[in-house]
Amino acid sequence: MTVSWKPCSEDGDNAIVEGSWHITSEDGKNSRVTLRSKGTLTVDFPGFLEFLLAPLIRLEFESMVKRYVGNLAQEFLRLDSERAKNS
């Protein structure tokens, strides 16, 4: 199963994110989830600051993605635990 999303831009947006989840069964009991994401952030600041700020902005984006994945992993584990209790 694949779930994908495309950016919906509106006036004033400075971040555009798109990507997909691809979920496959490993052995009928476990699943593999693959995340693909792409983000573009437009920030207005003087060119001389770009060299200094671009790595920090990239790190923040990567941190947000890690937090998102971590939250999803916790929810998947919770759902699996609930399913096991009800079996």
C-alpha positions as CSV (number, residue, x, y, z in Angstrom):
1,M,0.0,0.0,0.0
2,T,1.3,3.5,-0.8
3,V,0.1,6.7,0.6
4,S,1.4,9.9,-1.0
5,W,0.9,13.6,-0.7
6,K,1.6,16.6,-2.9
7,P,2.1,20.1,-1.8
8,C,-0.9,22.5,-1.8
9,S,0.6,26.0,-2.0
10,E,-1.2,29.1,-1.0
11,D,0.0,32.7,-1.1
12,G,2.4,33.4,1.7
13,D,3.6,29.7,2.1
14,N,7.3,29.4,2.6
15,A,7.4,25.6,3.1
16,I,6.4,23.0,0.5
17,V,6.5,19.3,1.6
18,E,5.7,16.3,-0.5
19,G,6.3,12.6,-0.1
20,S,5.0,9.1,0.4
21,W,4.7,6.1,2.7
22,H,5.1,2.7,1.2
23,I,3.9,-0.2,3.4
24,T,4.7,-3.8,2.6
25,S,4.1,-7.0,4.5
26,E,7.3,-8.8,5.5
27,D,6.1,-12.2,6.7
28,G,2.4,-11.8,7.4
29,K,3.2,-10.7,10.9
30,N,5.5,-7.7,10.4
31,S,5.4,-4.7,8.1
32,R,8.1,-2.6,6.5
33,V,7.3,1.1,6.2
34,T,9.4,3.3,3.9
35,L,9.1,7.1,4.0
36,R,10.1,9.4,1.2
37,S,9.9,13.1,1.8
38,K,11.1,16.2,0.0
39,G,10.8,19.7,1.4
40,T,11.6,23.1,0.1
41,L,11.8,26.1,2.4
42,T,12.0,29.7,1.1
43,V,13.5,32.2,3.6
44,D,14.3,35.8,2.9
45,F,17.6,36.8,4.4
46,P,20.7,38.5,3.1
47,G,22.9,36.3,0.9
48,F,25.9,36.4,3.2
49,L,23.8,34.7,6.0
50,E,22.8,31.8,3.7
51,F,26.1,30.1,4.2
52,L,25.6,30.2,8.0
53,L,21.8,29.6,8.2
54,A,21.2,27.0,5.5
55,P,22.8,24.1,7.6
56,L,20.8,25.1,10.7
57,I,17.5,25.2,8.7
58,R,18.3,21.8,7.2
59,L,19.0,20.3,10.7
60,E,15.7,21.7,12.0
61,F,13.8,20.1,9.0
62,E,15.5,16.8,9.6
63,S,14.7,17.0,13.3
64,M,11.0,17.6,12.5
65,V,11.0,14.6,10.2
66,K,12.6,12.4,12.9
67,R,10.0,13.6,15.4
68,Y,7.2,12.8,12.9
69,V,8.6,9.3,12.3
70,G,9.1,8.7,16.0
71,N,5.5,9.7,16.7
72,L,4.2,7.4,14.0
73,A,6.3,4.5,15.2
74,Q,4.9,4.9,18.8
75,E,1.4,4.9,17.4
76,F,2.1,1.8,15.3
77,L,3.4,0.0,18.4
78,R,0.4,1.1,20.4
79,L,-2.0,-0.2,17.8
80,D,-0.1,-3.5,17.5
81,S,-0.2,-3.9,21.3
82,E,-3.9,-3.2,21.3
83,R,-4.4,-5.7,18.5
84,A,-2.5,-8.3,20.4
85,K,-4.6,-7.8,23.5
86,N,-7.8,-8.2,21.5
87,S,-6.7,-11.4,19.7
